């Protein structure tokens, strides 16, 4: 190979070399698209790497197996979901517990409604398992709001943690019903759910 050809080959290699985080995102995005189209079981690693245009060794450099990439997508989804709730609630006044509660309910419903296909892929049939760390993180968000409202005298709860668990389960349960009914706009639906829970908490506006 001539010196000029070697230089050209080196330049192509450099252009094709991407940072690890970029390559990981490409593989995860390709996998997610294929999983949504075909399902996890029907998708092969060969299809994922063909979609990205990389060698199989590149896939195994970042992921041990197809299940490993599913777990990575699960973590990304959890981070996305919790960040969506945090961002929504952060827009409320720090001491306005009623608004925070309403926004928390609305953000849960809106985010779930708009991302449930990915949710179902990464959690599969196990999204209601007992040891569910991501569920506990979301419940802790709500528990902070409930305890804040209790301290401010807005409502009185004998068992705040149990109340948070019941509300969490209820919100996600009614959202499953909304998904089944193909609800397009969750605005009024979320408001009605939040108002029903506020009445149960003893705060009737």
C-alpha positions in Angstrom: 0.0 0.0 0.0 1.3 3.4 -0.9 2.0 6.1 1.7 -0.9 8.2 0.2 -3.3 5.2 0.5 -2.2 4.6 4.1 -2.9 8.2 5.0 -6.4 8.0 3.3 -7.2 4.8 5.1 -6.1 6.3 8.4 -8.3 9.4 7.8 -11.4 7.2 7.0 -10.8 5.2 10.2 -10.5 8.3 12.3 -13.8 9.7 10.7 -15.6 6.4 11.6 -14.3 6.3 15.1 -17.0 7.7 17.5 -16.9 8.4 21.2 -18.2 5.4 23.3 -21.3 7.3 24.5 -22.3 8.1 20.9 -21.8 4.5 19.8 -23.7 3.2 22.8 -26.6 5.6 22.1 -26.7 4.4 18.4 -26.9 0.8 19.4 -29.5 1.4 22.1 -31.6 3.6 19.7 -31.4 0.9 17.0 -32.3 -1.8 19.4 -35.2 0.2 20.8 -36.6 0.9 17.3 -36.4 -2.8 16.3 -37.9 -3.9 19.6 -40.8 -1.6 19.1 -41.3 -2.9 15.5 -40.7 -6.6 16.0 -40.5 -7.3 19.8 -37.5 -8.3 21.8 -37.6 -12.0 21.2 -37.9 -11.6 17.4 -35.0 -9.1 17.1 -31.5 -10.4 16.6 -28.2 -8.8 17.5 -27.3 -9.1 13.8 -30.2 -6.9 12.9 -29.2 -4.3 15.5 -25.6 -4.0 14.3 -26.8 -4.0 10.7 -29.0 -1.0 11.5 -26.1 0.9 13.0 -23.5 -0.4 10.4 -20.9 -1.8 12.8 -19.3 -5.1 13.4 -20.6 -7.7 15.9 -17.5 -7.2 17.9 -18.5 -3.5 18.5 -21.8 -4.6 20.0 -20.1 -7.1 22.3 -17.5 -4.4 23.3 -20.4 -2.5 25.0 -23.1 -5.1 25.7 -22.7 -8.7 26.9 -26.0 -9.8 25.3 -29.3 -8.7 24.0 -30.7 -8.9 27.5 -27.9 -6.5 28.6 -29.1 -3.9 26.1 -32.6 -4.3 27.3 -31.4 -3.6 30.9 -29.6 -0.5 29.6 -32.8 0.7 27.9 -34.6 0.0 31.2 -32.2 2.3 33.1 -32.5 5.0 30.4 -36.3 4.8 30.6 -36.3 5.0 34.4 -34.0 8.1 34.3 -36.2 9.7 31.7 -39.4 9.1 33.7 -38.1 10.3 37.0 -36.5 13.4 35.4 -39.8 14.2 33.7 -41.5 14.1 37.1 -38.8 16.1 38.8 -38.8 18.8 36.1 -42.6 19.2 36.3 -42.8 19.4 40.1 -39.8 21.8 40.2 -41.8 24.4 38.3 -44.2 24.7 41.3 -43.6 26.8 44.4 -41.6 24.9 46.9 -44.3 25.3 49.6 -47.3 24.8 47.3 -48.0 21.2 48.1 -51.4 21.0 46.4 -50.0 22.3 43.1 -47.1 19.9 43.4 -49.5 17.0 44.0 -51.6 17.9 40.9 -48.5 18.3 38.8 -47.0 15.0 40.0 -50.2 13.2 39.1 -50.4 14.9 35.7 -46.8 14.3 34.9 -47.1 10.6 35.8 -50.1 10.2 33.5 -48.8 12.2 30.6 -45.3 10.6 30.7 -46.7 7.1 31.0 -49.3 7.6 28.2 -46.6 8.9 25.9 -44.0 6.3 26.6 -45.8 3.1 27.5 -44.6 1.1 24.4 -41.1 1.5 25.6 -42.2 0.9 29.2 -43.7 -2.4 28.2 -40.6 -3.5 26.3 -38.1 -2.8 29.2 -40.3 -4.1 32.0 -42.2 -6.8 30.1 -44.4 -8.9 32.4 -42.4 -8.0 35.5 -43.2 -4.3 35.9 -45.3 -5.0 39.0 -42.7 -7.1 40.8 -42.4 -6.6 44.5 -38.7 -5.5 44.7 -39.1 -2.6 42.3 -36.4 0.1 43.0 -37.7 2.5 40.3 -41.2 2.3 41.7 -39.9 3.1 45.1 -38.1 6.2 43.7 -41.3 7.5 42.3 -43.2 6.8 45.5 -40.5 8.7 47.4 -41.2 11.7 45.2 -44.9 11.6 46.1 -44.2 10.8 49.8 -42.1 14.1 50.0 -45.1 16.0 48.7 -47.6 14.3 51.1 -45.3 14.8 54.1 -44.8 18.5 53.1 -48.6 19.0 52.8 -49.1 17.3 56.2 -46.5 19.5 57.9 -48.2 22.5 56.4 -51.6 21.3 57.8 -53.2 20.9 54.4 -54.1 17.3 55.1 -53.7 14.7 57.8 -52.4 11.2 57.0 -52.1 8.5 59.6 -49.9 6.4 57.3 -48.2 8.6 54.6 -46.1 5.8 53.1 -49.2 3.5 52.6 -51.1 6.5 51.2 -48.3 7.2 48.7 -48.2 3.5 47.6 -52.0 3.5 47.1 -52.0 6.7 45.1 -49.0 5.5 43.0 -50.8 2.2 42.2 -54.1 3.9 41.5 -52.6 6.5 39.1 -50.8 3.9 37.1 -53.8 1.7 37.1 -56.2 4.3 35.7 -53.5 5.3 33.2 -53.5 1.7 31.9 -57.2 2.1 31.5 -56.7 5.3 29.6 -54.2 3.5 27.3 -56.7 0.8 26.6 -59.2 3.4 25.7 -56.7 5.2 23.5 -56.9 8.5 25.3 -55.2 11.2 23.2 -55.3 14.2 25.5 -54.7 13.6 29.2 -55.2 17.1 30.5 -58.7 16.9 31.8 -58.3 13.3 32.7 -55.3 14.1 34.9 -57.1 17.0 36.5 -60.1 14.8 37.4 -57.8 12.1 38.9 -55.9 14.7 41.0 -59.1 16.2 42.3 -60.5 12.8 43.3 -57.3 12.1 45.3 -57.3 15.5 46.9 -60.8 14.9 48.1 -59.7 11.5 49.5 -56.8 13.4 51.3 -59.4 15.7 52.8 -58.6 18.7 50.6 -61.7 19.7 48.6 -61.2 22.7 46.4 
